[in-house]
Amino acid sequence: MLTDNRRRGAVRMAWALVLGFFLGGLLTRLSEMFLPDSAARTFLTTSVSLSVGPFSLDLLALALTVGPLAVNLNVLTAAGVFLVALVVRSWI
């Protein structure tokens, strides 16, 4: 059976990124809740944000607005993506 490995690899990578972002966000929230105020907490939870404003498409019969879309990156988000990538690589 012929399969497109390139497409399957791209889908796996996309899922790894999405799940890694969720895991990183969860780790960030947990560290904000349970770590005391310190340099380590500041280092782990300081993030860089990238956002794209709202996108509007207005056709006469249909109007659609998407956004704003934002990505927050920090050390724990990168760790979450790395952990999920390791799991995906070993299981699949």
Secondary structure as GFF3:
##gff-version 3
##sequence-region A 1 92
A	DSSP	alpha_helix	5	34	.	.	.	ID=ss1
A	DSSP	alpha_helix	39	45	.	.	.	ID=ss2
A	DSSP	beta_strand	48	52	.	.	.	ID=ss3
A	DSSP	beta_strand	55	58	.	.	.	ID=ss4
A	DSSP	beta_strand	63	66	.	.	.	ID=ss5
A	DSSP	beta_strand	69	73	.	.	.	ID=ss6
A	DSSP	alpha_helix	75	91	.	.	.	ID=ss7
###
